[in-house]
Amino acid sequence: MPGLDPQIASHKISLIPNVEPKKQKLRRMSLEMSLKIKEEVVKQLDTRFLCVSKYPQWVSNIVPIPKKDGRV
């Protein structure tokens, strides 16, 4: 999180050497939902809440949760 010292809280993915990554099938989403997800991801990247993963082969599908006000 922006402004939080990484020595206080830091998350890392521990990998076991020589283990093949599990891959999920790509989930198709509606265009409207895809645009909302992209908007939220861009917002979180701009505020430096998210960063680019160093292990993209281990990434799983996103699970969007629609809020009552229409946000995701």
Backbone as ProteinMPNN parsed JSONL, in Angstrom:
{"seq_chain_A": "MPGLDPQIASHKISLIPNVEPKKQKLRRMSLEMSLKIKEEVVKQLDTRFLCVSKYPQWVSNIVPIPKKDGRV", "coords_chain_A": {"N_chain_A": [[0.846, -1.174, 0.0], [0.482, 2.243, -0.739], [2.645, 4.446, 0.941], [2.995, 2.802, 3.125], [5.411, 1.242, 5.017], [7.527, -1.17, 3.579], [8.862, -2.915, 5.251], [7.163, -3.374, 7.313], [4.847, -4.659, 6.289], [4.794, -7.033, 3.813], [4.229, -8.883, 0.875], [4.915, -11.97, -0.618], [5.269, -14.495, -3.099], [5.998, -17.687, -2.398], [7.963, -19.931, -4.075], [8.371, -23.294, -5.132], [11.187, -24.933, -6.244], [11.451, -26.439, -9.504], [8.757, -27.148, -9.821], [5.865, -27.523, -11.691], [3.769, -24.934, -12.925], [0.281, -24.473, -12.115], [-2.335, -24.103, -14.359], [-5.173, -22.175, -15.091], [-8.181, -22.365, -17.028], [-9.021, -19.752, -19.261], [-11.398, -17.448, -18.224], [-14.234, -16.242, -19.74], [-15.625, -13.005, -19.985], [-18.285, -10.598, -19.9], [-18.324, -7.742, -22.097], [-18.945, -5.342, -20.797], [-18.379, -5.969, -18.083], [-15.656, -6.56, -18.321], [-14.615, -4.041, -19.006], [-15.17, -2.608, -16.65], [-13.559, -3.997, -14.847], [-11.028, -3.496, -15.955], [-10.904, -0.716, -15.611], [-10.846, -0.526, -12.789], [-8.46, -1.913, -12.211], [-6.552, -0.295, -13.519], [-6.887, 2.032, -12.016], [-5.961, 1.136, -9.494], [-3.326, 0.457, -10.139], [-2.323, 2.987, -10.818], [-2.384, 4.27, -8.333], [-0.461, 2.881, -7.103], [-1.159, 0.671, -5.608], [-1.315, -1.849, -6.608], [1.065, -3.955, -8.286], [3.094, -5.012, -11.07], [3.243, -8.459, -11.666], [5.916, -10.74, -10.946], [5.826, -13.334, -11.566], [4.151, -14.365, -13.86], [3.188, -16.784, -14.922], [1.965, -18.115, -12.864], [-0.389, -16.917, -12.311], [-3.866, -16.612, -11.582], [-7.348, -16.657, -12.612], [-9.277, -13.624, -12.401], [-11.771, -12.748, -9.998], [-14.529, -11.084, -10.26], [-16.522, -9.0, -8.178], [-19.603, -7.712, -8.156], [-20.737, -4.619, -6.869], [-23.378, -3.007, -4.924], [-23.678, -0.407, -5.812], [-22.918, -0.499, -8.441], [-20.232, -0.575, -8.983], [-17.212, -2.556, -9.393]], "CA_chain_A": [[0.0, 0.0, 0.0], [1.275, 3.457, -0.777], [2.915, 5.063, 2.231], [3.243, 1.79, 4.149], [6.79, 0.759, 4.965], [7.568, -2.586, 3.208], [9.382, -3.731, 6.35], [6.027, -3.692, 8.189], [4.017, -5.654, 5.613], [5.234, -7.326, 2.459], [3.713, -10.182, 0.441], [5.684, -12.633, -1.66], [4.834, -15.85, -3.438], [7.098, -18.643, -2.24], [7.916, -20.938, -5.133], [9.163, -24.498, -4.941], [11.92, -25.186, -7.491], [11.101, -27.584, -10.354], [7.334, -27.466, -9.763], [5.153, -26.955, -12.826], [2.641, -24.095, -12.508], [-1.083, -24.877, -12.451], [-2.941, -23.088, -15.207], [-6.619, -22.213, -15.19], [-8.733, -21.959, -18.306], [-9.423, -18.361, -19.278], [-12.836, -17.218, -18.071], [-14.759, -15.179, -20.597], [-16.496, -12.067, -19.277], [-18.968, -9.67, -20.792], [-17.56, -6.539, -22.401], [-19.213, -4.371, -19.724], [-17.634, -6.387, -16.895], [-14.236, -6.408, -18.647], [-14.285, -2.612, -18.931], [-15.177, -2.228, -15.238], [-12.362, -4.597, -14.241], [-9.873, -2.746, -16.447], [-10.937, 0.594, -14.949], [-10.417, -0.702, -11.398], [-7.045, -2.296, -12.207], [-5.782, 0.906, -13.87], [-6.942, 2.916, -10.846], [-5.094, 0.602, -8.444], [-1.948, 0.576, -10.616], [-1.955, 4.402, -10.731], [-2.15, 4.626, -6.927], [0.617, 1.973, -6.673], [-1.7, -0.357, -4.715], [-0.94, -3.092, -7.293], [2.268, -3.879, -9.118], [3.181, -6.082, -12.059], [3.73, -9.707, -11.095], [7.148, -11.298, -11.481], [5.56, -14.742, -11.85], [2.868, -14.37, -14.562], [2.704, -18.131, -15.213], [1.243, -18.607, -11.696], [-1.556, -16.066, -12.108], [-5.161, -17.251, -11.805], [-8.399, -15.757, -13.091], [-9.834, -12.654, -11.475], [-13.165, -13.017, -9.642], [-15.145, -9.782, -10.007], [-17.687, -8.985, -7.288], [-20.362, -6.48, -8.38], [-21.245, -3.939, -5.67], [-24.733, -2.503, -5.103], [-23.659, 0.87, -6.531], [-22.514, -0.73, -9.822], [-18.781, -0.764, -9.105], [-16.732, -3.943, -9.29]], "C_chain_A": [[0.89, 1.235, 0.0], [1.434, 4.055, 0.62], [3.189, 4.082, 3.348], [4.649, 1.234, 3.966], [6.801, -0.736, 4.638], [8.138, -3.486, 4.298], [8.269, -4.127, 7.316], [5.182, -4.81, 7.575], [4.497, -5.816, 4.181], [4.756, -8.726, 2.101], [4.575, -10.712, -0.68], [5.103, -14.02, -1.894], [6.053, -16.758, -3.326], [6.943, -19.743, -3.28], [8.822, -22.109, -4.791], [9.871, -24.783, -6.261], [11.434, -26.456, -8.187], [9.648, -28.032, -10.24], [6.64, -26.767, -10.92], [3.977, -26.11, -12.332], [1.306, -24.695, -12.927], [-1.699, -23.751, -13.261], [-4.444, -23.286, -15.227], [-7.039, -21.854, -16.61], [-9.17, -20.499, -18.193], [-10.937, -18.257, -19.156], [-13.239, -16.049, -18.947], [-15.71, -14.312, -19.777], [-17.159, -11.16, -20.298], [-18.098, -8.431, -21.0], [-17.726, -5.501, -21.298], [-18.401, -4.706, -18.476], [-16.13, -6.222, -17.131], [-13.792, -4.958, -18.541], [-14.237, -2.129, -17.479], [-13.937, -2.765, -14.524], [-11.132, -3.817, -14.663], [-9.78, -1.384, -15.775], [-10.412, 0.49, -13.511], [-8.93, -1.056, -11.314], [-6.168, -1.087, -12.528], [-5.745, 1.87, -12.691], [-5.986, 2.44, -9.754], [-3.624, 0.613, -8.86], [-1.46, 2.019, -10.478], [-1.661, 4.84, -9.303], [-1.067, 3.759, -6.293], [0.147, 0.991, -5.601], [-1.385, -1.74, -5.277], [0.379, -2.868, -8.011], [2.273, -5.084, -10.055], [3.83, -7.303, -11.413], [5.016, -10.16, -11.756], [6.955, -12.745, -11.912], [4.245, -14.877, -12.627], [2.338, -15.763, -14.881], [1.911, -18.724, -14.049], [-0.058, -17.841, -11.456], [-2.842, -16.847, -12.393], [-6.178, -16.198, -12.245], [-8.862, -14.813, -11.986], [-11.29, -13.034, -11.198], [-13.81, -11.68, -9.307], [-16.387, -9.918, -9.118], [-18.43, -7.674, -7.516], [-20.919, -5.918, -7.056], [-22.646, -3.392, -5.963], [-24.766, -1.213, -5.902], [-23.164, 0.725, -7.97], [-21.021, -0.889, -10.013], [-18.439, -2.232, -8.992], [-15.629, -3.987, -8.263]], "O_chain_A": [[1.926, 1.264, 0.663], [0.471, 4.152, 1.379], [3.585, 4.5, 4.436], [5.019, 0.807, 2.872], [6.153, -1.511, 5.342], [7.919, -4.697, 4.273], [8.407, -5.102, 8.056], [4.842, -5.784, 8.247], [4.59, -4.844, 3.432], [4.857, -9.649, 2.91], [4.928, -9.972, -1.598], [4.523, -14.63, -0.995], [7.02, -16.61, -4.073], [5.907, -20.404, -3.348], [9.903, -21.931, -4.231], [9.216, -24.866, -7.3], [11.052, -27.427, -7.532], [9.339, -29.186, -10.536], [6.803, -25.562, -11.112], [3.262, -26.524, -11.418], [1.208, -25.346, -13.967], [-1.596, -22.582, -12.891], [-4.936, -24.407, -15.361], [-6.335, -21.124, -17.308], [-9.636, -20.068, -17.139], [-11.671, -18.906, -19.901], [-12.63, -14.981, -18.884], [-16.498, -14.818, -18.978], [-16.663, -10.978, -21.409], [-17.241, -8.117, -20.174], [-16.756, -4.851, -20.907], [-17.798, -3.816, -17.874], [-15.409, -5.789, -16.232], [-12.705, -4.678, -18.036], [-13.369, -1.336, -17.116], [-13.338, -2.074, -13.7], [-10.28, -3.504, -13.831], [-8.689, -0.947, -15.409], [-9.623, 1.328, -13.075], [-8.222, -0.552, -10.442], [-5.147, -0.877, -11.874], [-4.704, 2.457, -12.396], [-5.28, 3.25, -9.153], [-2.754, 0.765, -8.003], [-0.322, 2.254, -10.071], [-0.793, 5.683, -9.078], [-0.784, 3.878, -5.101], [0.944, 0.528, -4.784], [-1.209, -2.694, -4.52], [0.759, -1.734, -8.305], [1.541, -6.051, -9.846], [4.833, -7.191, -10.708], [5.2, -9.996, -12.962], [7.832, -13.321, -12.556], [3.297, -15.457, -12.098], [1.135, -15.914, -15.095], [1.244, -19.743, -14.227], [-0.754, -18.109, -10.477], [-2.899, -17.645, -13.329], [-5.892, -15.001, -12.245], [-8.843, -15.154, -10.803], [-11.965, -13.581, -12.07], [-13.66, -11.187, -8.19], [-17.192, -10.834, -9.29], [-17.94, -6.62, -7.112], [-21.489, -6.647, -6.245], [-23.053, -3.322, -7.123], [-25.745, -0.935, -6.593], [-23.002, 1.733, -8.659], [-20.576, -1.293, -11.087], [-19.253, -3.048, -8.557], [-15.069, -5.052, -8.003]]}, "name": "protein", "num_of_chains": 1, "seq": "MPGLDPQIASHKISLIPNVEPKKQKLRRMSLEMSLKIKEEVVKQLDTRFLCVSKYPQWVSNIVPIPKKDGRV"}
